[in-house]
Amino acid sequence: MAEAAIELIGINKSFGPVHANRDINLEVARGTIHGIVGENGAGKSTLMSILYGFYQADSGEIKVNGKPASIKTSNDAIAAGIGMVHQHFMLVDNFTVLENVILGAESNALLNSSIAKARSELVRLEREYGLRVNPDALIEELPVGLQQRVEILKALYRGAEILILDEPTGVLTPAEADHLFRILKQLKEQGKTVVLITHKLREIMGITDTVSVMRQGTMVATRETAKTTVEELAELMVGRRVLLRVDKGEAKPGAVKLSVKNLVVKDSRGVTMVDDVSFDVRAGEIVGIAGVAGNGQSELLEAISGIRNAVSGSAMLDGKPIDLTGAADPGELRERGLAHVPEDRHHVGLVLAFEENENSILGYHDDPRYLKGPLLNIDAIVADARDKIEKYDIRPSNPRLKTANFSGGNQQKIVLAREIEQDPGVLIVGQPTRGVDVGAIEFIHKRLIAMRDAGKAVLLVSVELDEIRSLSDRILVMFAGRIVGERGPEAGEGELGLLMAGVEQKEAAE
Amino acid sequence: MSVPYAKLPAWADYGLIPLINLAVAFIVAGLVVLLVGENPFRAAVILVEGAFGRGQGIAFTLFYATTFIFSGLSVAVAFHCGLFNIGGEGQGYIAGLGIAIACLSLDSVLPWYLLFPIAIAAAALFGALWALIPAWLQAKRGSHIVITTIMFNFIAASIMVYMLVDVIKPVGAMAPQTRNFLEGAQLPKLNWLIELFGFAKIRSAPFNISFILALVMAWLVWLLIWRTKLGYEMRTYGFSPKAARYAGISETRIILVTMMISGALSGMMALNPTMGDQHNVALDFVSGAGFVGIAVALMGRSHPVGIVLASILFGMLYQGGAELSFEMPNISRDMIVIIQGLVILFAGALEHMFRPAIQALFASLSPKSVGMAQAGKGA
């Protein structure tokens, strides 16, 4: 093995009672791609934040290139040659690529000299790594894949020898992800070191040289990628055997429950996000909508659930019309048997500052079961919440705990329990497993299939292609606001990926 | 990922931190007193003795506190719905008009116990309607409620000047105020309540029955916010308008209803100085109590219990401050305002300044118990 670029020795970090990192030892060899996998809350991000100077470790030692390094701020990290590409880009949208690259690294008060220097530097980086971006383009006009490239350029411009990428493929199409991996391989060939944080095991298998697995704040294993399997990694992550394939029987589609015709939805800026979309969802089937984030799926869900007014189009729920262009209100639709698990559980599906039991009635707080005249029947609400907690194995099992203190997976279970237990005829679900740990994903998938088997209509929107493929009975692909194709669940990833990228748009429309 | 932090036990959150903030405010105020060449310890003694030393002082402290409880509750109700009602001053002032109408027309006919409920309703109605306009503008037109409620304070002030000078003032009278209310519109004093505790006879303090009304309202606000469906909807909207939309809560309705309740509470604060003390409605009778309500609500963490306690503190500053400027000529009335300002600064605006340090202290003292402590119901 080559000399270690990064060495972490006995790192400990606690936040109050939470031991986020416990005696972590990690060695990343120079010139390799090192993957770090783990469930949400396993401590991956904390560890990388310590390495990048956002947090200080309580104890432990960091060595960079064999020399002890004291990293107190991100500037120290940059000086030590460490660069980070964040999951959510840290770019100024209305600046050009060039301006973003020099931001914070300007050499003096006047920009001219910095810009000239950066321009020649970008040309050099392009030549060496094939990182082609127009330096004068505005960030907001670039597709997501290129924005990410700018983040990488920023790190390289600052002289990064070690590059940390946090969940880099979450926002990319399969093709863009492939391109990113080619770039990472090129960086490796040039002697750079890459640390890749992800929860997608197939990416780990495809690109890394070494992989470390974290679970509950500890580093449970480090393997050579070539000598391990997806199954072994999943088991290490969760601590038990996990079913990666979803078991489900044949769908028995019945009558049409939800029907949408020629729906057009604009976002708050007036841009058409959903463009003339029509589809049906039948009882007893799961219809999946695949697509790269930002192609109108969010607006489609919001319109169908009554949160956002559509511009035009019609819809039927159980054979009766619903007016999505105005009158339809989320409360009314809920009463008519349309339940909605929203994409953004933090701001829409839950009120994080509420107690768990208060969230277990959100949207159903008009139900007489929960009321005593004008007063809330708190005993009944808490008892009901306790019921759901037991049924859905929500932890900690305390309905009076603040919702923010639950993990992502358990928060999602709170939402699911609330919506499913109302026994709706139609369930629309957005990103059901985003930020949810592997164990909970399995549970959530089983619940959705149980809904289908109980004869409910389920509309599923997800940017996780694997999820769509394993759950859906029919797959609709959305690109630029339109449905560009319908495929069966047996459709290959490559075929769907091309549709998602809009490549086959012409053929699909014909 | 989210950063977990040590959660403080309720007594530290609601007791220790406000006390530390208050102590720092008084230390800085003490330095100011030192600067003008007076002894800060003696000043503190005079302030506290002036407010609580004699029955007379206590009565005045509670009299001031009564008004602040109403205005503090008003701010808190709006705040739970994510609305910042800066217009309590104007809503209370306009409510004086409702009180004037009720009292001037009925004070010769009805006894106080019949007129009081009518006056309460009139004050609440006028305050609510005055708050309804900015609320409607916010809900339907998106005009920011902070701006409009501030503007409406000025409009209210101008309307009241016009009404008092040109419409309501008795013919031939010099002062811009209504005629004095008759006995039917004079609220009974509660000074005997303080005398019960063994204090000497209180000769003339305006502490009156509206204090009881304030306490009842504090309880009702608690009930509203944490025990009713409406309060649930208000808090949902206050924490997350998107979640409220998702839950089918009408944005327009919740803003209008909340602001009317807030305005009604502000309106009720006008009862205390008019029917309880001056027995007329005079120019500028609110005299800033609406703004003190903002500080009271901030310091009381928008919880009725906290608001009552913070109101008594501000009542103490008003009453003790008056005594202080009387006893120490170097300390002018403005100096008292500085001290009040410091309390608002440390207890309100800088409320969270010492929180991280205290959380760190708690986390290091008992890493297991802290953070596992449950969030108490409500506030």
Chai-1 contact restraints between the chains, C-beta under 6 A:
chainA,res_idxA,chainB,res_idxB,connection_type,confidence,min_distance_angstrom,max_distance_angstrom,comment,restraint_id
A,F15,B,V3,contact,1.0,0.0,6.0,A-B,restraint_1
A,F15,B,P4,contact,1.0,0.0,6.0,A-B,restraint_2
A,G16,B,P4,contact,1.0,0.0,6.0,A-B,restraint_3
A,G16,B,Y5,contact,1.0,0.0,6.0,A-B,restraint_4
A,G16,B,A6,contact,1.0,0.0,6.0,A-B,restraint_5
A,G16,B,A363,contact,1.0,0.0,6.0,A-B,restraint_6
A,G16,B,V370,contact,1.0,0.0,6.0,A-B,restraint_7
A,G16,B,G371,contact,1.0,0.0,6.0,A-B,restraint_8
A,P17,B,P367,contact,1.0,0.0,6.0,A-B,restraint_9
A,P17,B,G371,contact,1.0,0.0,6.0,A-B,restraint_10
A,V18,B,P4,contact,1.0,0.0,6.0,A-B,restraint_11
A,S45,B,M1,contact,1.0,0.0,6.0,A-B,restraint_12
A,I307,B,R245,contact,1.0,0.0,6.0,A-B,restraint_13
A,I307,B,Y246,contact,1.0,0.0,6.0,A-B,restraint_14
A,D329,B,G248,contact,1.0,0.0,6.0,A-B,restraint_15
A,P330,B,Y246,contact,1.0,0.0,6.0,A-B,restraint_16
A,P330,B,G248,contact,1.0,0.0,6.0,A-B,restraint_17
A,G331,B,G248,contact,1.0,0.0,6.0,A-B,restraint_18
A,H347,B,S240,contact,1.0,0.0,6.0,A-B,restraint_19
A,H347,B,K242,contact,1.0,0.0,6.0,A-B,restraint_20
A,V348,B,K242,contact,1.0,0.0,6.0,A-B,restraint_21
A,V348,B,A243,contact,1.0,0.0,6.0,A-B,restraint_22
A,V348,B,Y246,contact,1.0,0.0,6.0,A-B,restraint_23
A,V351,B,T236,contact,1.0,0.0,6.0,A-B,restraint_24
A,V351,B,F239,contact,1.0,0.0,6.0,A-B,restraint_25
A,V351,B,S240,contact,1.0,0.0,6.0,A-B,restraint_26
A,V351,B,A243,contact,1.0,0.0,6.0,A-B,restraint_27
A,A353,B,F239,contact,1.0,0.0,6.0,A-B,restraint_28
A,L362,B,A247,contact,1.0,0.0,6.0,A-B,restraint_29
A,G363,B,A247,contact,1.0,0.0,6.0,A-B,restraint_30
A,G363,B,G248,contact,1.0,0.0,6.0,A-B,restraint_31
A,H365,B,K229,contact,1.0,0.0,6.0,A-B,restraint_32
A,H365,B,Y232,contact,1.0,0.0,6.0,A-B,restraint_33
A,P374,B,T228,contact,1.0,0.0,6.0,A-B,restraint_34
A,L375,B,R227,contact,1.0,0.0,6.0,A-B,restraint_35
A,L375,B,T228,contact,1.0,0.0,6.0,A-B,restraint_36
A,L376,B,R227,contact,1.0,0.0,6.0,A-B,restraint_37
A,R400,B,Q374,contact,1.0,0.0,6.0,A-B,restraint_38
A,K402,B,A375,contact,1.0,0.0,6.0,A-B,restraint_39
